[in-house]
Amino acid sequence: MISDWSGPLGRAVRHPVAPVTYALMALCCLIFVIGPASGLDPVYGTGEEAALAQRAYFRRWGVIPADVFDGLPRSALTPFTALFVHGSWVHLLGNMLFLYVFGAMTEHRMGRVEFTLFYLGCGALALLGYAAANAGSGQSLVGASGAISAVLGAFLYLFPRARVTSLLPFLFFLPLRFPAWVVLPFWAALQWVAAGRAGPGPGVAYLAHLVGFGLGFGYAWARFTRPTRAAAGGVRP
């Protein structure tokens, strides 16, 4: 789990003002709370009734690979609507943690409008990439993971030496600081391994993570040349 980051000498760096990042987080949380997956709204019922409502909700707002390329307007919009729908509390909170840690600095570097378009565009393309690779699947695909993976990819290019606090289960969750160029490629490698082992049916769309990560890194590389890349420590307070 990624929890925080600091400058190249280990000093904590204050998060800049990032209204788009915080607005995206707030919107995802609001949509989740009022939806059936949160279990907070009694209108969706309980037990099997709630499960049916949840599946119908995901099919309405999520990406269904078998339908997304059929040319219907509703299906064409789902790569964007799916970015704001999450399947569980763990799914939501994990994504929001990553967006909070890596989104603020990336937004500050890109600017608000560019970051918004980057987030939505890369997120939608990541979901479409997964859909294209699984064109016959009728499973609903939801979540902001593809967009957030793009943010991670851009962060890696823009701030490779920023130190990230990592909690590693096999080291008894000791908080250790590593530079982003170590942590984020390691994370991407784990997604690659998991994608190779993933079977058909419901689960985590690791391929969408990889597509998003590659798109984010590629965009940052093309958009921000090395002489203008931000210093590894981030912005000045």
GUNU-669836 format. One line per 2 residues: number of its first residue (from 1); their letters; for each residue y, x, z of C-alpha. Coordinates in Angstrom, 3 decimals, decimal comma, m for minus. Each point is the difference from the previous one (the first is absolute). Layout:
N
NUM> a> Y X Z  ... $
This chain:
237
1> mi> 0,000 0,000 0,000  3,504 1,243 m0,855 $
3> sd> 2,509 m0,690 2,729  3,125 2,129 m0,416 $
5> ws> 1,470 2,970 m1,822  2,399 2,864 0,650 $
7> gp> 1,876 2,745 m1,774  m1,550 3,311 m1,105 $
9> lg> 0,599 1,683 3,375  m1,573 m2,823 1,964 $
11> ra> 3,273 m1,639 1,045  m0,051 m3,790 0,051 $
13> vr> 2,100 m1,451 m2,826  1,790 m3,304 0,446 $
15> hp> m0,952 m2,714 m2,443  2,948 m0,818 m2,266 $
17> va> 1,260 m3,525 m0,469  m2,467 m1,587 m2,432 $
19> pv> 0,780 m3,708 m0,477  m2,402 m0,480 m2,911 $
21> ty> m2,922 1,518 1,903  0,710 m2,142 3,049 $
23> al> 0,513 m3,113 m2,132  m3,357 0,558 m1,718 $
25> ma> m1,681 0,405 3,375  1,654 m3,126 1,373 $
27> lc> m0,934 m2,045 m3,070  m3,640 1,107 0,124 $
29> cl> m0,196 m0,829 3,710  1,654 m3,396 m0,441 $
31> if> m2,253 m1,006 m2,891  m3,061 1,085 1,952 $
33> vi> 0,981 m1,871 3,174  0,537 m3,303 m1,828 $
35> gp> m3,152 0,421 m2,109  m3,596 m0,902 0,874 $
37> as> m1,225 3,564 0,619  2,104 0,401 3,156 $
39> gl> m1,738 m2,874 1,785  3,316 m1,053 1,550 $
41> dp> 0,737 m3,143 m1,988  m2,187 m2,942 1,144 $
43> vy> 0,610 m1,815 m3,279  m2,756 2,104 m1,594 $
45> gt> m2,544 m1,135 2,552  m2,755 2,140 1,523 $
47> ge> m3,416 1,319 m0,916  m1,253 m0,853 m3,475 $
49> ea> 3,098 m2,039 m0,760  2,232 3,018 0,668 $
51> al> m2,272 2,257 m2,065  0,222 m2,355 m2,983 $
53> aq> 3,778 m0,180 0,337  0,190 3,774 0,095 $
55> ra> m2,100 0,422 m3,155  2,107 m2,583 m1,824 $
57> yf> 3,181 1,753 1,156  m1,221 3,374 m1,285 $
59> rr> m1,049 m1,486 m3,328  3,423 m1,559 m0,426 $
61> wg> 2,096 3,060 0,843  m2,386 2,920 m0,538 $
63> vi> m1,095 1,837 m3,130  m3,284 m1,231 m1,478 $
65> pa> m1,100 2,637 m2,537  m1,924 m2,499 m2,128 $
67> dv> 3,141 m2,149 m0,394  2,930 2,411 0,061 $
69> fd> m0,089 0,881 m3,710  m0,439 m3,569 m1,247 $
71> gl> 3,707 m0,416 m0,838  0,733 m2,819 2,459 $
73> pr> 3,427 0,277 1,697  m1,451 m0,473 3,481 $
75> sa> m2,502 2,820 m0,441  2,714 2,255 m1,414 $
77> lt> 1,998 m0,334 3,222  m2,859 0,663 2,415 $
79> pf> 0,272 3,837 m0,166  3,366 m0,479 1,710 $
81> ta> m0,836 m2,843 2,383  m3,177 1,775 1,140 $
83> lf> 2,116 2,889 1,337  1,219 m2,235 2,832 $
85> vh> m3,327 m1,553 0,998  m2,401 1,641 2,465 $
87> gs> m3,524 m0,875 1,029  0,042 0,748 3,733 $
89> wv> 2,090 1,334 2,853  m1,546 3,450 m0,416 $
91> hl> 0,750 m0,051 m3,723  3,620 m0,980 0,625 $
93> lg> 0,741 2,351 2,896  m1,628 2,995 m1,690 $
95> nm> 2,056 m0,497 m3,141  3,227 m0,574 1,918 $
97> lf> m0,529 3,182 2,027  m0,305 2,087 m3,148 $
99> ly> 2,991 m1,740 m1,594  2,122 0,584 3,104 $
101> vf> m0,884 3,696 0,227  0,370 0,905 m3,670 $
103> ga> 2,217 m2,718 m1,455  3,309 0,771 1,717 $
105> mt> 0,344 3,582 m1,243  m1,207 m0,904 m3,488 $
107> eh> 2,480 m2,874 m0,192  2,816 2,244 1,180 $
109> rm> m0,811 2,540 m2,707  m0,361 m2,526 m2,823 $
111> gr> 2,659 m2,493 0,992  m0,496 m3,657 0,842 $
113> ve> m0,138 m1,536 m3,467  m2,198 2,714 m1,499 $
115> ft> m2,342 m0,059 2,982  m0,368 m3,783 m0,268 $
117> lf> m0,886 0,179 m3,691  m2,272 2,990 0,633 $
119> yl> m1,864 m1,797 2,802  m0,510 m3,236 m1,911 $
121> gc> m0,783 1,650 m3,338  m2,480 2,562 1,298 $
123> ga> m1,593 m2,560 2,298  m0,547 m2,469 m2,833 $
125> la> m1,339 2,727 m2,319  m2,401 1,208 2,702 $
127> ll> m1,451 m3,503 0,327  m0,201 m0,352 m3,775 $
129> gy> m1,783 3,335 m0,218  m2,626 m1,239 2,427 $
131> aa> m0,248 m3,308 m1,885  m0,494 1,796 m3,326 $
133> an> m2,822 2,085 1,464  m1,642 m3,122 1,458 $
135> ag> 0,863 m2,503 m2,717  m2,978 m2,249 0,658 $
137> sg> 0,586 m0,357 3,743  0,921 m3,359 1,477 $
139> qs> 0,989 1,478 3,368  3,597 m0,409 1,138 $
141> lv> 1,955 3,223 0,491  2,860 m0,072 2,512 $
143> ga> 2,082 2,474 1,944  2,821 2,514 m0,290 $
145> sg> m2,315 3,022 0,048  0,563 0,896 m3,660 $
147> ai> 3,786 m0,030 0,399  m0,144 1,914 3,278 $
149> sa> m2,349 2,550 m1,563  2,680 0,532 m2,659 $
151> vl> 2,499 0,654 2,795  m2,403 2,590 1,436 $
153> ga> m0,309 1,682 m3,381  3,773 0,171 m0,429 $
155> fl> 0,434 1,267 3,564  m2,475 2,791 m0,683 $
157> yl> 2,079 1,255 m2,923  3,390 m0,492 1,648 $
159> fp> m0,807 1,294 3,492  m3,124 2,185 m0,251 $
161> ra> 0,774 2,070 3,102  0,963 m2,868 2,304 $
163> rv> m2,384 0,086 2,942  m1,994 m3,162 0,610 $
165> ts> m1,608 m0,919 3,313  m3,656 m0,898 m0,549 $
167> ll> m2,526 m1,472 2,421  m3,448 1,180 m1,052 $
169> pf> m3,003 m1,913 1,428  m2,334 3,001 m0,232 $
171> lf> 2,463 2,001 2,142  0,127 m2,678 2,706 $
173> fl> 3,254 m1,433 m1,410  2,029 3,034 1,020 $
175> pl> 3,479 m0,194 m1,594  0,258 2,930 m2,417 $
177> rf> 2,831 0,850 m2,395  m0,764 1,038 m3,550 $
179> pa> 2,277 0,332 m3,037  m0,041 m2,898 m2,430 $
181> wv> m1,547 2,217 m2,701  m3,093 0,232 2,241 $
183> vl> m0,177 m3,540 1,390  0,704 m2,064 m3,109 $
185> pf> m2,339 1,782 m2,461  m2,687 m0,230 2,700 $
187> wa> 0,649 m3,734 0,251  m0,194 m0,336 m3,793 $
189> al> m3,286 1,922 m0,037  m1,446 m2,412 2,543 $
191> qw> 1,028 m2,913 m2,223  m1,706 1,689 m2,961 $
193> va> m3,254 0,451 1,902  0,133 m3,555 1,331 $
195> ag> 0,732 m1,388 m3,484  m3,098 1,749 m1,344 $
197> ra> m2,152 m1,555 2,688  1,494 m3,495 m0,123 $
199> gp> m2,332 m2,676 m1,291  0,740 m3,327 m1,670 $
201> gp> 1,294 m2,889 2,032  2,699 m0,311 2,670 $
203> gv> 1,295 3,087 1,757  2,773 2,553 m0,221 $
205> ay> 1,485 0,617 m3,466  0,010 3,797 0,225 $
207> la> 0,597 0,300 m3,722  3,326 m1,819 0,393 $
209> hl> 0,954 2,579 2,644  m0,769 2,852 m2,386 $
211> vg> 1,868 m1,590 m2,902  3,031 m0,660 2,198 $
213> fg> m0,037 3,520 1,448  m0,175 1,554 m3,463 $
215> lg> 2,775 m2,233 m1,322  2,252 0,802 2,947 $
217> fg> m0,492 3,747 m0,265  0,419 m0,074 m3,777 $
219> ya> 3,173 m2,063 0,214  1,560 2,320 2,588 $
221> wa> m0,973 3,037 m2,068  1,574 m1,465 m3,143 $
223> rf> 3,067 m1,426 1,714  0,912 2,797 2,423 $
225> tr> m0,079 3,501 m1,406  m0,814 2,869 2,327 $
227> pt> 3,579 1,342 0,279  1,183 m3,401 1,272 $
229> ra> m2,996 m0,797 2,196  0,945 m0,801 3,588 $
231> aa> m0,354 2,676 2,614  m3,262 m0,224 1,902 $
233> gg> 1,668 m0,914 3,283  1,514 m3,206 m1,328 $
235> vr> 3,565 m1,228 0,353  2,520 1,380 2,441 $
237> p> 0,672 m2,178 3,036 $
